[in-house]
Amino acid sequence: MLKAIVFDFDGVILESMDIKTKAFARLFADFPEHVDSIVKLHLDKGGISRFEKFKIIYRDFLKKPLDEAELGRLGQRFSDLVLEEVIHCPFVFGAHEFLEQYSRRYALFVASGTPETELVEIVARRRLNLYFQGVYGSPKTKAQIIRGIMADNGLQSEEIVFIGDALSDYAASQEASVNFVGRTPITAGNPFPATGVLAIVRDLRHLDEQWPRLCQIVN
């Protein structure tokens, strides 16, 4: 029986993916010959910590060393580019209503690749913290976060569903052995495999419509 729902954040609760895609292009605008490849890397590795992407960018594209000071500077510049826009961007359709309704029935959590301090600020400033029993971000991986949620709350893997919008989210669900729902906008292709996914939904209104069927499958 489902007891908890874990949400990725960007692209599942907020329509913030384009904001972060544009931020990667702006952050590396001084390397125009690599911008397209950097943006593709960001999209291909959706859900992965920005710091891990920075390391790959420096290693594979810029061929430059990246020390901790420069990594921190990149992280701060990226946060400066995106924070206010994310705080004011629209919800995924149906997300606010879904949180209001389902927080009365389930324990809700966030597991995101966004740095945790930044994520907690965004959730608080969007006044969403009242819906969540825990909000978690990097440097922990999503699988580590989900396993921590289970351990801290006495939950079994079959009692959780994780909702994500990237293949890395699906991989995290497999690593943590929890149920998975993929969110894919109607304008995008489906990146998820045919097996190991409870449902593919276009938004959280669609998830609300599918929920009784999903509960029957899990239960």
Phi, psi and omega in degrees: 000129182293135178235342185215148175237129177248130183248133156295168186252293180294124179085355177241314176258316178243146176275070188247004184296317181296326179300316183283328174298314179295327179295321177297318179297318180291321183296327183247029181296338178286356179236064188301331180291345182248354189301315181299318180292323179294316178298318178298318177301313179303315182289320181293331182249040177304139179091352179270146179307138178302328181292323175294323177294319178302318181297318179294318181300313181292322182287314191264332184252306185278339180054045182233150175291151180226105179270175185296326180295314179292323178299316178295322179296317177299317180298319180292318178297319179297314178300318179299325181288326192253335195303304184295324179294318179295320180298332184251003183281162183288158171289151160304139185305125178086356187292314182297316179296322179297315180297317179299315184286313190275343175293344176279343187244336185225159168279125183251142180220160172244134172231108189230159173276354177292142176308137191299319181297319178294317181299314180299321178296316180298313181300318180294316183288336172276359181058041179256352186296337179291343180272339190250139174273349177193141179232116189229141179221194179292154025272353176293148174284165180294323177296318177297319179298313182297317178296324176295320177299316179298314183295318184286337186242010177062038183257146172266157185300324181287352180266004184237143167237135179252130181249119181220171183235011183224158178300328178295331176291316176301315180299321178296321179295322178292319180296323180269356178062042178246163177295150183226138170238130180261134174260122178228115178303153183298336181273356184247159175283164180270114182272356191268152179289168183282342181242157176080013180234125180294319183196157169246125182236151181274337179193183185276344168293317177298320177298318178302318179294326182276347191302314179303320179293319180297320179296324177295320180296313185288320185275000000 
